[in-house]
Amino acid sequence: MIEARHLRVLRAVAATGSFSAAARDLGCTQPAVSQQMKALEQSVGTPLLIRTGREMRLTEAGQTLVRHAAGILAGLTAAEEEVAAIAGLRAGRVRLASFPSGSSTLVPTALAELRAAHPGTRVSLVEAEPPRSAELLRAGDCEIALAFRYPDVPGPDPAGEGEWDDLVVRPLLADRLVGLVPDGHPLAGAEAVGIAELAGEPWIAGCPRCRGHLVRVCESAGFTPRIDFATDDYPAVISLVGAGLGVAVLPELALESVRVKGARTVRVEPAVQREVVALTLPDLERVPAVAATLERLELAAKR
């Protein structure tokens, strides 16, 4: 097998014409140069140098190898520089998948701070609700996935125990759910509302995972909700409630970046919350750009 260190020595010998001169250029001893040339000739199975008096001359095979060595060593140097830049966070790429309310709240703050600290690191963003975001991560289509699950609700949950066992899970925050009712609703002025008090209302529900969670919460309170509208668009949910078309339960994170018009938020009892996390693969966790992005997401969540 041809080694890069042997090619460097061969180029030095070809340029200087002798083992001793090559040794001076390389900062090593003449016997070391001789040993490496012997090892290289054994690897390729043919002589590369011929001694003519006090100088060394390349054979045809040696000339061929020196000609290719320039490109090989240049490419290796470029690769070493690029890897060093990535390791030192002077460069690097992170693909992030996030659910919409995470994209509008946690992600902007985290990525702005990451860019300020490491301007050479590029981050791209795609939106995906769980479990799709975790599927993208496992398929190699992203390096970090923001996801959520509801760990405290009885009944079968597709985000239950074991769903992320093969992933690194970084907890970010507990996102409490709040009720949303139209301004003119009899419960609009209430400080807190029991979920059973909304049993007879038409409901507006969110993403498939959120809809499944809503049904389980309501069934645990003794009723099945009548879902008239379902949409993944949180501003649309709020607008539908504001138009008097129903009630909803939304995560607080979803309300942070949306202007609530025509509706009131009320505290829901018993309290329900979802766990918001950042997911990555065990090997990716050690990549500097990924580790730095995870750290910024954790700091954004703490605020």
Protein Blocks (a to p, Z undefined) as FASTA:
>chain_A
ZZfklmmmmmmmmmnopaklmmmmnopafklmmmmmmmmmmmnopafbdcehjbccddfk
lmmmmmmmmmmmmmmmmmmmmmmmmmnopgccddddddfklmmmmmmmmmmmmmmmmmmb
ccdddddddfklmmmmmnopafbdcddddfkbgcjdfklghklmmpccddfbdcdddddd
dfklmklmpmbdcfklmmmpccddddfklmmmmmmmmmmnopacddfbdcfblklmmmmm
mnopaccdddfklmmmpccehiacddddddddddddddddfklmmpmklmmmmmmmmmmm
mZZ
